[in-house]
Amino acid sequence: MAVIHIHAPPVNSLGIELRQSIVDRLRHALETANVGAIALIGSERAFAESAGLPVIVVDGDQRALDRGMAAIHDDYERSVAKATMARADMDRRLAGLRAVSDDGEIMACDLLIDATAEPIDGRQRAIEDLALHAKQGAILASSDSHADLNRMANATGRPQDMVGLHFFDPARLTRVIEVARCEETGVDVLATCLAFAKRLNKIAVSCGMSAGLIGDRMICHYFAVAKSLIERGVSSRQVDRVLTAFGMVAGPFATMESIDGSSARATEKGAIDRPGLDDAEVIDRCVYALANEGARILEEGIAVRSSDIDVISIHACGFPAHRGGPMHYANEAGLETVAAALKRLAADAAPEESFWSVSPRLARLAAAKRAFS
């Protein structure tokens, strides 16, 4: 994946305006036989969705490297057994995948993705190390949605080459990728990553920097709202039942349990004895709060369009596609209705339940009788 250093005037939905000649040159760089290799640092979260590009998986821990490669192989075998992948396709993908424990192997790679499961300081050191080994013009990427990418970028000494590439779990199956812009990310780097995502047959959403970016921030907000319902006398089973009937892939408590065991339902033990809420109120509280958080994400410039939030919500957060996403759902309900409901909930909210406070963007649009766009 040759990195083409070019300049383009800023703006539009991606934060850039690409001339057609630039797009053509980037497409040519990605489609010719001279495409370079990708280095994936951290085998525990390895993915081999390389779309024909050679991938080098690097991990200094040989046992972790072996586990990561075995996990990739097993994942492909399951796909073959389910007839969702041909064995010839599996063999082709595995043939382009190489595992190494020597950082020196990455020097020729064009895209280096840090996917290590390390604390933030460990990730910072990993990115700095990548910058030392990577060739000039190689793209440095982090898959961590909560990392301070601007701090990482500045530490590399080549901030124009730094970008966030957040793959949602499971990386091979989830169709959307967040491409996070740092303050100094080069236009060519951003455009190349967007084209790379397209080559993987994934939907790329360009976004600004924020803890959790768009998807993880929406998911965490969704969990917090679900837990608040317990304090209103709603059982976790009712919440999960109502939201799966609404169309969510899984209820919030079932999802939390899949992440951290049984701790998610522990909040019920200290719940206040209240009469509870009906099913429609449960839906309104959860979805309106999501739309409110989406409005904050728009206000902060993390997302440019409400449709970007809806795309991520559907493809990465389990929101039902036929509902159009939380922002579309709020538009259909009417933002005046949504804002009025949130104001009513905020009047009876605990101090820590800031998610009921109407965001400035939502308040302005509701007052003007307009919709998210």
C-alpha positions as CSV (number, residue, x, y, z in Angstrom):
1,M,0.0,0.0,0.0
2,A,2.1,2.9,-1.2
3,V,1.6,6.0,0.8
4,I,1.3,9.0,-1.6
5,H,2.2,12.4,-0.1
6,I,-0.2,14.8,-1.5
7,H,-2.0,18.0,-0.4
8,A,-5.7,18.8,-0.7
9,P,-7.8,21.7,0.5
10,P,-9.7,20.8,3.8
11,V,-13.3,20.1,4.3
12,N,-16.5,18.0,3.7
13,S,-17.8,15.1,5.6
14,L,-14.4,13.4,5.9
15,G,-12.7,16.6,7.0
16,I,-11.1,16.7,3.6
17,E,-11.9,17.5,0.0
18,L,-10.2,15.1,-2.4
19,R,-9.7,16.0,-6.1
20,Q,-10.7,13.2,-8.4
21,S,-7.1,12.9,-9.6
22,I,-6.0,12.3,-6.0
23,V,-8.6,9.6,-5.5
24,D,-7.5,7.9,-8.7
25,R,-3.9,7.9,-7.6
26,L,-4.8,6.4,-4.2
27,R,-6.9,3.8,-5.8
28,H,-4.1,2.9,-8.2
29,A,-1.7,2.6,-5.3
30,L,-4.0,0.2,-3.5
31,E,-4.9,-1.9,-6.5
32,T,-1.6,-2.5,-8.2
33,A,0.6,-5.5,-7.7
34,N,3.1,-3.3,-5.8
35,V,1.0,-3.2,-2.7
36,G,3.2,-3.6,0.4
37,A,2.7,-5.5,3.6
38,I,0.7,-4.8,6.8
39,A,2.2,-5.3,10.2
40,L,-0.2,-6.2,13.0
41,I,1.4,-5.8,16.4
42,G,-0.2,-8.0,19.1
43,S,-1.3,-11.4,18.1
44,E,-4.0,-11.8,20.8
45,R,-6.3,-9.5,18.9
46,A,-5.0,-10.5,15.5
47,F,-7.2,-10.5,12.4
48,A,-6.3,-11.7,8.9
49,E,-8.9,-9.7,7.0
50,S,-6.2,-8.6,4.5
51,A,-8.2,-8.7,1.2
52,G,-5.2,-10.2,-0.6
53,L,-2.6,-8.0,1.1
54,P,0.3,-9.7,2.9
55,V,0.0,-9.5,6.7
56,I,2.8,-9.9,9.2
57,V,1.7,-10.6,12.8
58,V,4.3,-9.5,15.3
59,D,4.5,-10.4,19.0
60,G,7.6,-10.8,21.2
61,D,5.9,-13.4,23.2
62,Q,6.1,-16.7,21.2
63,R,3.3,-18.4,23.2
64,A,1.0,-15.4,22.6
65,L,1.9,-15.5,19.0
66,D,1.1,-19.2,18.7
67,R,-2.3,-18.6,20.5
68,G,-3.2,-15.8,18.2
69,M,-2.3,-17.7,15.0
70,A,-4.2,-20.7,16.3
71,A,-7.3,-18.5,17.0
72,I,-7.2,-17.2,13.4
73,H,-6.9,-20.7,12.0
74,D,-9.8,-21.9,14.2
75,D,-12.0,-19.0,13.2
76,Y,-11.5,-19.7,9.6
77,E,-12.1,-23.4,10.1
78,R,-15.5,-22.6,11.7
79,S,-16.4,-20.4,8.8
80,V,-15.6,-23.2,6.4
81,A,-17.6,-25.7,8.5
82,K,-20.6,-23.2,8.3
83,A,-20.1,-22.9,4.5
84,T,-19.6,-19.1,4.9
85,M,-16.1,-19.4,3.5
86,A,-14.6,-21.7,0.9
87,R,-11.6,-23.8,1.9
88,A,-9.6,-22.4,-1.0
89,D,-10.3,-18.9,0.2
90,M,-9.2,-19.9,3.7
91,D,-6.0,-21.3,2.3
92,R,-5.4,-18.2,0.3
93,R,-5.8,-15.9,3.3
94,L,-3.6,-18.0,5.5
95,A,-0.9,-18.1,2.9
96,G,-0.7,-14.3,3.0
97,L,-0.3,-14.4,6.8
98,R,3.1,-14.7,8.5
99,A,3.9,-14.7,12.2
100,V,7.2,-13.3,13.5
101,S,8.6,-12.3,16.9
102,D,11.3,-10.0,15.5
103,D,10.5,-6.3,15.2
104,G,13.0,-6.0,12.4
105,E,10.5,-7.7,10.1
106,I,8.2,-4.7,10.1
107,M,10.7,-2.3,8.5
108,A,9.4,-2.9,5.0
109,C,5.7,-2.6,5.9
110,D,3.5,0.2,4.7
111,L,0.8,0.0,7.5
112,L,1.6,-0.8,11.1
113,I,-1.4,-1.4,13.4
114,D,-0.8,-1.6,17.1
115,A,-3.4,-4.1,18.4
116,T,-1.7,-5.0,21.7
117,A,-3.8,-5.7,24.7
118,E,-1.6,-3.5,26.9
119,P,-2.4,-0.7,29.3
120,I,-2.1,2.8,27.9
121,D,1.5,3.3,28.9
122,G,2.4,0.0,27.2
123,R,0.6,1.1,24.0
124,Q,2.4,4.4,24.1
125,R,5.8,2.6,24.2
126,A,4.7,0.2,21.4
127,I,3.8,3.1,19.1
128,E,7.1,4.9,19.8
129,D,8.9,1.6,19.1
130,L,6.9,1.2,15.8
131,A,7.9,4.8,14.8
132,L,11.6,3.8,15.3
133,H,11.4,0.7,13.1
134,A,8.9,1.9,10.4
135,K,10.2,3.1,7.1
136,Q,9.7,6.8,6.2
137,G,6.1,7.3,5.0
138,A,4.7,4.2,6.6
139,I,1.3,4.7,8.3
140,L,1.2,4.2,12.1
141,A,-2.2,3.2,13.5
142,S,-3.6,2.3,16.9
143,S,-6.7,0.1,17.3
144,D,-7.4,1.4,20.8
145,S,-10.6,3.5,20.8
146,H,-9.8,5.0,24.3
147,A,-6.1,5.9,23.7
148,D,-5.0,9.6,23.5
149,L,-3.9,9.4,19.9
150,N,-2.7,13.0,19.8
151,R,-0.3,12.2,22.6
152,M,0.8,9.0,20.9
153,A,1.3,10.9,17.6
154,N,3.4,13.6,19.1
155,A,5.6,11.0,20.8
156,T,6.4,9.4,17.5
157,G,8.0,12.5,16.1
158,R,6.0,11.9,12.9
159,P,2.4,12.9,13.9
160,Q,1.4,13.3,10.2
161,D,1.7,9.5,9.9
162,M,-0.5,8.6,12.9
163,V,-4.2,7.6,12.7
164,G,-6.7,5.5,14.7
165,L,-8.1,2.3,13.1
166,H,-10.7,0.9,15.4
167,F,-11.9,-2.6,14.5
168,F,-14.9,-3.7,16.5
169,D,-15.0,-7.3,17.8
170,P,-15.2,-9.6,16.1
171,A,-12.9,-7.8,13.7
172,R,-13.4,-10.1,10.7
173,L,-17.2,-10.1,10.9
174,T,-18.1,-6.5,12.0
175,R,-18.5,-4.4,8.8
176,V,-17.6,-1.0,10.2
177,I,-14.3,0.6,11.0
178,E,-13.7,3.9,12.8
179,V,-10.9,5.9,11.2
180,A,-9.9,8.5,13.8
181,R,-8.1,11.7,12.9
182,C,-5.4,13.0,15.0
183,E,-4.7,16.8,15.1
184,E,-1.9,16.4,12.5
185,T,-3.0,13.3,10.5
186,G,-2.0,13.8,6.9
187,V,-4.7,14.0,4.3
188,D,-3.0,11.3,2.3
189,V,-2.9,9.0,5.4
190,L,-6.6,9.5,6.1
191,A,-7.5,8.9,2.5
192,T,-5.3,5.8,2.2
193,C,-6.9,4.3,5.4
194,L,-10.4,5.0,4.1
195,A,-9.5,3.2,0.8
196,F,-7.9,0.4,2.8
197,A,-11.2,-0.1,4.7
198,K,-13.1,-0.2,1.4
199,R,-10.7,-2.8,0.1
200,L,-11.5,-4.9,3.2
201,N,-15.2,-4.6,2.2
202,K,-15.9,-2.6,5.3
203,I,-17.7,0.7,5.9
204,A,-15.3,3.3,7.1
205,V,-16.5,6.2,9.3
206,S,-14.1,9.1,9.7
207,C,-14.3,10.6,13.2
208,G,-12.5,13.0,15.5
209,M,-10.7,12.1,18.8
210,S,-12.7,11.3,21.9
211,A,-12.4,8.6,24.5
212,G,-14.4,5.7,23.0
213,L,-14.6,7.5,19.7
214,I,-18.3,7.0,18.5
215,G,-19.2,3.3,18.9
216,D,-17.7,2.5,22.3
217,R,-18.9,5.8,23.7
218,M,-22.5,5.0,22.6
219,I,-22.3,1.4,24.0
220,C,-21.0,2.6,27.4
221,H,-23.8,5.2,27.5
222,Y,-26.4,2.5,26.7
223,F,-25.1,0.3,29.5
224,A,-25.3,3.3,32.0
225,V,-28.8,4.1,31.0
226,A,-29.8,0.4,31.3
227,K,-28.4,0.2,34.8
228,S,-30.3,3.4,35.8
229,L,-33.6,1.6,35.0
230,I,-32.9,-0.9,37.8
231,E,-33.1,2.0,40.2
232,R,-36.6,2.7,38.8
233,G,-37.9,-0.8,39.7
234,V,-37.3,-2.4,36.3
235,S,-35.7,-5.8,36.3
236,S,-32.8,-6.6,34.1
237,R,-34.8,-9.4,32.5
238,Q,-37.5,-6.9,31.5
239,V,-34.9,-4.5,30.0
240,D,-33.3,-7.3,27.9
241,R,-36.7,-8.7,26.8
242,V,-38.1,-5.3,25.8
243,L,-35.0,-4.2,23.9
244,T,-34.5,-7.5,22.0
245,A,-38.2,-7.4,21.0
246,F,-37.5,-3.8,19.8
247,G,-34.8,-5.3,17.6
248,M,-31.5,-5.0,19.4
249,V,-29.2,-7.9,18.7
250,A,-28.9,-8.6,22.4
251,G,-30.2,-6.9,25.6
252,P,-27.7,-4.6,27.5
253,F,-27.5,-6.9,30.5
254,A,-26.9,-10.0,28.5
255,T,-24.2,-8.1,26.6
256,M,-22.6,-6.9,29.8
257,E,-22.6,-10.4,31.2
258,S,-20.8,-11.7,28.1
259,I,-18.1,-9.1,28.7
260,D,-17.6,-9.3,32.5
261,G,-19.6,-12.3,33.8
262,S,-22.5,-11.9,36.3
263,S,-21.5,-8.5,37.7
264,A,-23.9,-6.6,35.5
265,R,-27.0,-7.9,37.2
266,A,-25.5,-7.3,40.7
267,T,-27.0,-3.7,40.6
268,E,-30.5,-5.3,41.2
269,K,-29.6,-6.4,44.7
270,G,-29.5,-2.7,45.9
271,A,-32.4,-1.5,43.7
272,I,-35.0,0.7,45.1
273,D,-38.5,-0.8,45.5
274,R,-40.5,1.1,42.9
275,P,-43.5,0.2,40.8
276,G,-41.3,0.0,37.6
277,L,-41.9,1.2,34.1
278,D,-43.9,-0.1,31.2
279,D,-42.2,-1.5,28.1
280,A,-42.7,1.6,26.0
281,E,-41.1,3.8,28.6
282,V,-38.1,1.5,28.8
283,I,-37.6,1.8,25.0
284,D,-38.0,5.6,25.0
285,R,-35.5,6.1,27.9
286,C,-32.9,3.9,26.3
287,V,-33.2,5.2,22.7
288,Y,-33.8,8.8,23.5
289,A,-30.7,8.8,25.8
290,L,-28.7,7.3,22.9
291,A,-29.9,10.0,20.5
292,N,-29.0,12.6,23.2
293,E,-25.4,11.3,23.5
294,G,-25.2,11.2,19.7
295,A,-26.1,14.9,19.7
296,R,-23.3,15.6,22.1
297,I,-20.9,13.6,19.8
298,L,-22.1,15.9,16.9
299,E,-21.7,19.0,19.0
300,E,-18.1,18.1,19.9
301,G,-17.2,17.5,16.2
302,I,-16.4,13.8,16.8
303,A,-18.9,12.8,14.2
304,V,-19.8,15.1,11.3
305,R,-23.1,13.6,10.3
306,S,-25.9,11.9,12.3
307,S,-26.0,9.1,9.7
308,D,-22.4,8.2,10.7
309,I,-23.6,7.6,14.3
310,D,-26.5,5.5,12.9
311,V,-24.2,3.4,10.7
312,I,-21.9,2.6,13.7
313,S,-24.9,1.9,16.0
314,I,-26.4,-0.6,13.5
315,H,-23.2,-2.4,12.4
316,A,-21.2,-2.3,15.6
317,C,-23.6,-1.7,18.5
318,G,-26.5,-4.0,17.6
319,F,-29.1,-1.4,16.9
320,P,-31.9,-2.8,14.7
321,A,-31.3,-1.8,11.0
322,H,-35.0,-1.5,10.3
323,R,-35.2,1.3,13.0
324,G,-32.6,3.3,11.1
325,G,-30.4,4.0,14.1
326,P,-31.0,6.1,17.2
327,M,-30.6,9.5,15.4
328,H,-33.1,8.5,12.7
329,Y,-35.4,7.1,15.3
330,A,-35.3,10.4,17.2
331,N,-36.0,12.3,14.0
332,E,-39.0,10.1,13.3
333,A,-40.3,10.6,16.9
334,G,-39.8,14.4,16.5
335,L,-36.9,16.1,18.3
336,E,-39.4,18.3,20.3
337,T,-40.9,15.1,21.7
338,V,-37.5,13.7,22.5
339,A,-36.3,16.9,24.2
340,A,-39.5,17.2,26.2
341,A,-39.2,13.6,27.4
342,L,-35.6,14.1,28.4
343,K,-36.4,17.3,30.4
344,R,-39.1,15.3,32.3
345,L,-36.6,12.6,33.1
346,A,-33.9,15.1,34.1
347,A,-36.2,16.6,36.7
348,D,-36.3,13.3,38.6
349,A,-32.8,12.1,37.9
350,A,-30.0,11.3,40.4
351,P,-27.0,13.7,40.2
352,E,-24.9,11.1,38.4
353,E,-27.5,10.6,35.7
354,S,-26.3,13.4,33.4
355,F,-27.5,11.4,30.4
356,W,-31.0,12.9,30.8
357,S,-29.7,16.5,30.5
358,V,-30.7,17.7,27.0
359,S,-27.6,18.4,24.9
360,P,-27.2,21.8,23.3
361,R,-27.4,20.5,19.8
362,L,-30.7,18.6,20.5
363,A,-32.2,21.6,22.4
364,R,-31.4,24.0,19.4
365,L,-32.8,21.6,16.8
366,A,-35.9,20.9,18.9
367,A,-36.6,24.7,19.4
368,A,-36.2,25.3,15.6
369,K,-38.4,22.3,14.8
370,R,-35.6,20.7,12.8
371,A,-34.1,17.3,12.6
372,F,-30.6,15.7,12.9
373,S,-28.7,15.8,9.6
